[in-house]
Amino acid sequence: QVQLVESGGGLVQAGGSLRLSCAASGRTFNRDTMGWFRQAPEKEREFVAAISWSGLTTYGLESVKGRFTISRDIAKNTVYLQMNSLKPEDTAVYYCAADLPYGSSRYQDVKYWGQGTQVTVSS
């Protein structure tokens, strides 16, 4: 059974940082794109960033470029999201996503999801 388990969420003040982790089990994703989405209350799930199977290329939401960095450790079957200069509008539940077409930002294209971790940024 495939599981994606996120950790690292929490409450932080504006301008602060958090690092999210997503550990996968049940199968390896070393040939798959992995990424992060987020969902704020009463809003649709939104793409944040994704990384290629090799870890060499990434793409992301324009509003997080320069603040968020996605990375992965293939050996550990884990993907990370380093979030710096956090803003109140970054407040959301953050979901790990695995096995989506590289270049896609559609949540409908994601095959596997984590349970989500809450990120709250206070002003």
Sequence and secondary structure as in RCSB ss.txt:
>XXXX:A:sequence
QVQLVESGGGLVQAGGSLRLSCAASGRTFNRDTMGWFRQAPEKEREFVAAISWSGLTTYGLESVKGRFTISRDIA
KNTVYLQMNSLKPEDTAVYYCAADLPYGSSRYQDVKYWGQGTQVTVSS
>XXXX:A:secstr
  EEEEE  EEEETT  EEEEEEEESS  TTSEEEEEEE TTS  EEEEEE TTSS EEE GGGTTTEEEEEETT
TTEEEEEE S  GGG EEEEEEEEE TT   GGG SEE   EEEEEE 
